[in-house]
Amino acid sequence: MGRRMTVKATREGLVGQTTASGYVIDPLMPFVALPSHKALRRFVRVTNPANGASVLAIVLDVGPWNTADDRYVFEGARPQAESGKDSYGRLTNRAGIDLGEAVWKALRLADNADVEWEFL
């Protein structure tokens, strides 16, 4: 198991659009987005600490906000997007992970919330 991180999660949505890995988003695949191309196709466990729900997912997209936040994804730094601006200067919602529809539902989320994630 990898290092566990607690960060704000948002819902990716975007059904029918193509991710950075070439996957066409559908509501069934349990996937997430992390802000590093190096994380693509790696498996993670995502847990909702509020209710204990947990799901295994694959990283199929890059984001939210940044595309090269390797210090956060691999070294345990806080997500750069938590600062309120991304590396391009855009205002962020401070999220460190985007959740595909299947992950969002499995965690029983109703709104953006803190989740824990770790590489498997």
Secondary structure, 3 states (H helix, E strand, C coil): CCCCEEEEEEECCCCCCECCCCCECCCCCCEEEECEHHHCCCEEEEECCCCCCEEEEEEEEECCCCCECHHHHHHCCCCHHHHCECCCCCECCCCCEEECHHHHHHCCCCCCEEEEEEEC
